[in-house]
Amino acid sequence: MKGQVSSGFEAVEKAFRENFESRGEIGASCCVTVDGEVVADLWGGVADQKTGRDWDEDTVSIVFSATKGATAICAHHLIEKGAFSLATPVSEIWPEFGRGAKASATVRMMLDHTVGVPVIREKLKSGGIYDWDYMCQRLADEEPFWQPGERGGYHGLTFGWTVGELVRRASGKSLGAYFRDEIAGPLGIDFWIGLPEEIEPRVAPMIFRRHQPGDPQPLFLEVGMNQPGSIPHLFLFNSGGFLAHGCNTREGHAAELGGAGGITNGRGLALMYRPFANGGAWNGVELVGADTLATMSEVSAASNRDATLQIPVRFGPGFMKSMDHRALNVEGAIMGAEAFGHVGAGGSLGFADPANRISFGYTMNRMGDGLLLNDRGQALVDAVYKSLGGMEIRGGGWRPAA
């Protein structure tokens, strides 16, 4: 393990080390800022088990749905610039999508997973997921699974186009280019939606978690494996092969997959969220103002049973909020009560906590169970809040002790 931690945050280093010693970590990175200052920047382990390559300071990996936070930040950056608002009808930006049964769709619904196209029913063509125009056309033609806004269902892959196409149409740039030019570039972070080929040697391949006999079967997998045509089933089996193997291919890394294809490390996630933990700006890079920042942190959609994930969820406009599922014995993501961010399948996480002026990033190459946070990432988050002193989990999130 390498890196550094500031005095008072040794518990983060301890949790990071324990992930390797007792929680099965293979390779990982973690970064934390408080009041804008980096208080932990850690990395270690093995990046590639086939070659034995170490996880170095500049190693990166695919972060799956933690990419959604980056895509949502692009949308809110455009909202701040007046390109559209959360209430803007999608038909004003993307007329082909906002027609027929989706005529009532708004930007907010695209961001908070209530617009009604969490999956695509008919089988995708070979390589279709890497064809931006094809995917946008399929989503524009797709009949919603419910009237937009009436319920929620996690748009696991489709979020990349439902939100990404709004970014493209409003800005005139592809999602990956907008993120590079307006967010990652100005902040000086290693984070790509559409990886340049010269960065490929730095990528740590993902190690899949294989479900074993006797392992707990989350309802998402039970429905997905046994109910053909269901939303969980289509999510699992109609990804054009990306979820099965594409995430470890050059084609998968190069594609601008705004729902699941971003590549970065813990430092990239933490530094991306740093401005939003500190009023919407950092070091002269002004991304959003106070009103937009407040909106990013709010809960705009919640459900006791998400149509895709089959568990209770809480979403802001583009971000996950703290979700305490310990009583249900399923994975969640317990953050600060005011925090907003996003997990990635297998356990990665990035978030901003404006109330406590924290930004956090964690990435790894050995995937854990489920689509949300597992014990490795949660141990790191818990160590951060415990290091602040006087914090406890109350009401589903980390808050000052009562």
C-alpha positions in Angstrom: 0.0 0.0 0.0 1.2 3.5 -0.9 0.1 7.1 -0.5 -0.4 9.4 2.4 -3.0 10.4 5.1 -3.2 13.5 7.2 -3.1 13.4 11.0 -6.5 12.5 12.4 -7.5 10.3 9.4 -5.3 7.3 10.1 -8.6 5.3 10.4 -9.0 5.6 6.7 -5.6 4.1 6.1 -6.4 1.3 8.6 -9.7 0.5 6.8 -7.9 0.5 3.4 -5.3 -1.9 4.7 -7.9 -4.2 6.3 -9.7 -4.4 3.0 -6.7 -6.3 1.6 -6.1 -8.3 4.8 -9.6 -9.5 5.5 -12.1 -8.3 2.9 -10.6 -9.8 -0.3 -9.3 -6.6 -1.9 -7.0 -7.2 -4.9 -6.2 -3.7 -6.2 -7.8 -0.4 -5.2 -7.5 3.3 -4.7 -9.1 5.8 -2.2 -9.0 9.6 -1.9 -10.7 11.9 0.5 -10.8 15.7 0.7 -12.0 17.8 3.6 -12.4 21.6 3.2 -10.8 21.0 -0.2 -7.6 19.6 1.2 -6.6 16.1 0.4 -6.5 14.2 3.7 -6.1 10.7 2.3 -4.7 9.5 -1.1 -4.1 5.7 -1.0 -3.5 3.0 -3.6 -2.1 -0.5 -3.6 -2.4 -4.1 -4.5 -2.4 -5.8 -7.9 -3.8 -4.1 -11.0 -3.6 -7.1 -13.3 -3.6 -10.6 -11.9 -2.5 -12.1 -15.3 0.7 -10.0 -15.5 1.3 -9.2 -11.8 1.3 -5.5 -12.6 1.1 -3.4 -9.4 -1.7 -0.9 -8.8 0.3 2.3 -9.1 -0.5 6.0 -8.4 -1.9 6.6 -11.9 -3.7 3.2 -12.3 -7.3 3.6 -13.4 -10.2 1.3 -13.8 -13.8 1.3 -15.1 -16.2 2.6 -12.5 -19.5 1.4 -14.0 -22.4 3.5 -12.7 -20.2 5.9 -10.7 -19.9 7.4 -14.2 -23.5 8.5 -13.8 -22.3 11.2 -11.4 -20.0 12.6 -14.1 -22.8 12.6 -16.6 -25.2 14.3 -14.2 -22.6 16.9 -13.4 -22.4 17.8 -17.1 -26.2 18.2 -17.1 -26.2 20.5 -14.0 -23.3 22.5 -15.5 -25.6 23.2 -18.5 -28.5 24.0 -16.2 -26.2 26.5 -14.4 -25.5 28.1 -17.8 -29.2 28.3 -18.7 -29.2 25.7 -21.5 -32.3 24.1 -19.9 -33.9 23.5 -16.5 -35.1 20.5 -14.6 -38.6 21.4 -15.6 -37.8 21.7 -19.3 -39.9 19.2 -21.4 -37.5 16.8 -23.1 -39.4 17.4 -26.3 -37.9 20.9 -26.5 -34.4 19.5 -26.5 -34.8 16.0 -28.1 -38.1 16.0 -30.0 -37.8 12.4 -31.2 -37.7 11.1 -27.6 -40.4 13.4 -26.2 -43.3 12.2 -28.3 -46.3 9.9 -27.9 -46.4 8.3 -24.4 -43.2 10.1 -23.4 -44.6 13.6 -24.2 -44.7 14.5 -20.5 -41.1 13.7 -19.9 -39.0 16.4 -18.3 -35.2 16.8 -17.7 -35.8 16.0 -14.1 -37.4 12.6 -15.0 -34.4 11.8 -17.2 -32.0 12.5 -14.3 -33.9 10.8 -11.4 -34.8 7.5 -13.1 -38.5 8.1 -13.4 -38.8 8.7 -17.2 -39.8 5.1 -17.8 -37.2 3.5 -20.2 -34.8 1.7 -17.8 -34.1 -1.0 -20.4 -34.8 -1.8 -24.1 -37.2 -4.6 -24.8 -36.0 -5.9 -28.2 -32.5 -7.4 -28.5 -29.8 -4.9 -29.3 -27.8 -5.5 -32.5 -24.3 -6.8 -32.1 -22.1 -3.8 -31.0 -25.2 -1.6 -30.7 -24.2 -0.3 -27.3 -21.2 1.3 -28.8 -23.3 3.1 -31.5 -24.5 6.4 -30.0 -27.0 7.2 -32.7 -28.4 3.7 -32.7 -29.0 3.7 -29.0 -30.6 7.1 -29.0 -32.9 6.0 -31.8 -33.9 2.9 -29.9 -34.7 4.9 -26.8 -36.6 7.5 -28.7 -38.7 4.7 -30.2 -39.1 2.7 -27.0 -42.5 2.8 -25.3 -42.1 3.6 -21.6 -42.7 0.9 -19.1 -44.9 3.4 -17.1 -46.1 7.0 -17.6 -43.0 9.2 -17.2 -42.8 10.5 -13.6 -45.3 8.0 -12.1 -42.7 5.5 -10.7 -39.0 4.8 -10.6 -36.8 2.2 -12.1 -33.0 2.4 -12.2 -31.8 3.3 -15.7 -28.7 1.2 -15.3 -27.3 1.6 -18.9 -29.9 3.8 -20.6 -29.1 6.8 -18.3 -26.0 7.3 -20.4 -28.1 8.2 -23.4 -31.3 9.6 -21.8 -29.1 12.2 -20.0 -26.1 12.2 -22.4 -28.1 13.0 -25.4 -29.5 16.1 -23.6 -25.9 17.2 -23.0 -25.0 16.6 -26.6 -28.0 18.4 -28.1 -27.8 21.4 -25.7 -24.0 21.8 -26.0 -23.2 20.7 -29.5 -20.5 18.4 -28.1 -20.5 14.7 -27.4 -20.9 13.7 -23.8 -17.3 12.6 -23.5 -16.0 15.8 -25.1 -18.2 18.0 -22.9 -17.0 16.3 -19.8 -13.4 16.5 -20.9 -13.6 20.2 -21.9 -15.8 21.6 -19.1 -15.2 19.3 -16.1 -12.2 17.0 -16.2 -9.9 19.3 -18.1 -10.4 22.4 -16.0 -10.2 20.3 -12.7 -7.0 18.5 -14.0 -8.4 15.0 -13.2 -7.8 11.6 -14.7 -11.3 10.7 -15.7 -12.6 9.8 -19.1 -16.0 9.0 -20.7 -14.4 7.5 -23.8 -10.8 6.5 -23.0 -8.0 7.7 -25.2 -6.0 4.7 -26.5 -2.7 6.0 -25.0 -4.2 5.6 -21.5 -5.1 1.9 -22.1 -1.9 0.5 -20.5 -2.9 2.1 -17.2 -6.2 0.3 -16.9 -6.7 -2.4 -14.3 -9.0 -5.1 -15.7 -12.1 -5.9 -13.7 -12.4 -9.2 -11.9 -15.9 -10.4 -11.9 -17.7 -11.8 -8.8 -19.0 -15.2 -9.6 -22.2 -16.2 -7.7 -21.6 -19.3 -5.7 -24.1 -22.0 -4.6 -25.4 -21.1 -1.2 -24.7 -17.4 -1.6 -27.6 -15.1 -0.7 -29.7 -14.4 -3.8 -30.8 -10.7 -3.9 -34.3 -10.2 -5.3 -32.8 -8.3 -8.3 -30.9 -11.5 -9.4 -33.8 -13.8 -8.5 -36.2 -11.8 -10.7 -33.6 -11.3 -13.4 -32.7 -14.9 -13.7 -36.2 -16.4 -13.5 -38.6 -13.9 -15.1 -37.8 -13.4 -18.8 -39.0 -10.1 -20.1 -38.9 -8.4 -16.7 -36.9 -5.2 -16.3 -34.1 -6.9 -14.2 -33.9 -9.7 -16.8 -33.6 -7.2 -19.7 -31.0 -5.2 -17.7 -28.9 -8.4 -17.2 -29.2 -9.9 -20.6 -29.8 -7.1 -23.1 -26.6 -5.0 -22.7 -25.1 -6.0 -26.0 -22.5 -8.0 -24.1 -21.0 -5.1 -22.2 -21.8 -6.3 -18.8 -20.5 -9.8 -19.6 -17.2 -9.0 -21.2 -17.2 -5.6 -22.9 -16.0 -3.7 -19.9 -12.6 -5.3 -20.3 -12.2 -4.5 -24.0 -10.7 -1.6 -25.9 -14.0 -1.1 -27.6 -15.8 -0.9 -24.3 -13.3 1.6 -22.9 -13.3 3.8 -26.0 -17.1 4.1 -26.1 -18.8 7.1 -24.5 -21.0 5.1 -22.2 -22.3 7.8 -19.8 -24.2 5.3 -17.7 -21.5 2.8 -17.0 -18.2 3.3 -19.0 -16.2 6.0 -17.2 -12.6 5.2 -16.3 -10.8 6.9 -13.4 -9.5 6.2 -9.9 -10.3 7.2 -6.4 -8.4 10.5 -6.8 -10.3 11.3 -10.0 -13.7 10.7 -8.3 -12.8 12.7 -5.1 -11.4 15.6 -7.0 -14.4 15.7 -9.4 -16.7 16.1 -6.5 -14.4 18.5 -4.6 -16.0 21.7 -6.0 -19.4 20.5 -5.0 -18.3 19.9 -1.4 -17.0 23.5 -1.3 -19.8 25.7 -2.7 -19.7 24.7 -6.3 -16.2 25.9 -7.2 -12.6 25.1 -6.5 -9.3 26.8 -7.3 -10.9 29.2 -9.8 -13.0 26.6 -11.5 -16.7 27.7 -11.0 -19.1 24.9 -12.0 -22.4 25.7 -10.3 -23.9 28.3 -8.0 -25.7 27.9 -4.7 -29.1 27.2 -6.2 -28.0 24.5 -8.5 -25.8 23.0 -5.8 -28.8 22.8 -3.5 -30.9 21.1 -6.2 -28.2 18.5 -6.8 -28.3 17.5 -3.1 -32.1 17.1 -2.8 -34.1 13.9 -3.0 -36.4 14.1 -6.0 -37.5 10.4 -6.4 -37.8 7.6 -3.8 -39.4 4.2 -3.8 -39.8 1.3 -1.5 -39.2 -1.1 -4.4 -37.3 0.2 -7.4 -38.6 -1.5 -10.7 -35.0 -2.5 -11.6 -33.1 -2.9 -8.4 -36.0 -4.4 -6.5 -34.9 -2.6 -3.3 -35.8 0.8 -1.6 -34.0 3.6 -3.3 -33.5 7.4 -2.9 -32.3 9.5 -5.9 -31.6 13.1 -6.5 -31.6 14.5 -10.0 -28.8 12.4 -11.3 -27.3 11.2 -8.0 -27.8 8.6 -5.4 -28.5 9.7 -1.8 -27.6 7.8 1.3 -29.4 4.4 1.5 -29.2 2.5 4.8 -30.3 -1.1 4.0 -28.8 -2.9 6.9 -32.1 -4.0 8.3 -32.9 -5.6 5.0 -29.6 -7.4 4.8 -28.9 -6.1 1.3 -26.3 -3.7 -0.1 -26.8 0.0 0.2 -24.6 3.1 0.5 -24.5 5.0 3.7 -23.1 8.5 3.2 -23.7 11.8 4.9 -27.3 12.8 5.1 -26.7 15.8 2.8 -24.3 13.9 0.5 -24.9 13.1 -3.2 -22.9 10.9 -5.5 -23.0 7.5 -7.1 -21.9 3.9 -6.6 -20.7 1.6 -9.4 -21.4 -2.0 -9.8 -19.2 -4.1 -7.6 -18.4 -1.4 -5.1 -16.8 1.8 -6.5 -18.1 5.1 -5.1 -17.7 8.9 -5.4 -19.7 11.6 -3.6 -19.7 15.2 -2.3 -21.0 16.1 1.2 -21.5 19.9 1.2 -22.6 19.9 4.8 -19.3 18.4 6.0 -17.2 19.7 3.1 -16.1 16.2 2.2 -15.4 14.6 -1.2 -14.7 10.9 -1.5 -13.6 8.5 -4.2 -13.0 4.7 -4.0 -12.3 2.4 -6.9 -11.2 -1.3 -7.1 -10.8 -4.1 -9.6 -12.4 -7.0 -7.7 -16.1 -6.6 -7.9 -18.2 -7.5 -4.9 -21.9 -8.6 -4.8 -24.6 -6.5 -6.2 -24.9 -3.1 -7.8 -24.3 -0.9 -4.8 -21.7 -0.5 -2.1 -20.2 -3.5 -0.3 -18.3 -3.8 3.0 -14.9 -2.6 1.5 -16.2 0.8 0.4 -18.5 1.2 3.3 -15.7 0.6 5.7 -13.8 3.5 4.1 -16.7 5.8 4.2 -17.4 5.0 7.8 -13.7 5.6 8.7 -14.0 9.1 7.1 -17.0 10.2 9.2 -15.7 8.7 12.4 -12.4 10.6 11.8 -14.5 13.9 11.9 -15.6 13.1 15.4 -19.1 13.4 16.8 -20.7 11.7 13.9 -23.1 8.8 13.9 -25.5 7.0 11.6 -29.0 8.4 12.3 -32.0 8.5 10.0 -30.3 6.6 7.2 -27.1 8.7 7.0 -24.1 10.0 8.8 -25.1 13.1 10.9 -23.7 14.9 14.0 -24.4 13.0 17.1 -27.7 13.8 18.8 
